[in-house]
């Protein structure tokens, strides 16, 4: 597997965790989620906003997040998402899974975090 393919797979595998983590803080719309992922990862992870929507729809179908339309004067209508109780439980489980994975990876490959 080439480095670009590996990066794509890691990004795809972490999308739910990233979205749920940001929604844990407060409700957000898709553009805000994409912008924050890029900002907080210092550009290492980035999503075009349109590529996040399939995951947002899937999370909503699984009842891990709830969306609502908001209209503000002078702005176009946006769909804001918030974490549900089931989403919080899933986020906790995903964090544990990723933490265990990173610890195992570090033990084998001796990768350290700053």
Secondary structure, 3 states (H helix, E strand, C coil): CCHHHHHHHHHHHHHHHHHHHHHHHCCEEHHHHHHHHHHHCCCCCCCCHHHHHHHHHHHHHCCCEEEEEECCCCCCCEEEEEECHHHHHHHHHHHHHHHHHHHHHHHHHCCCCC
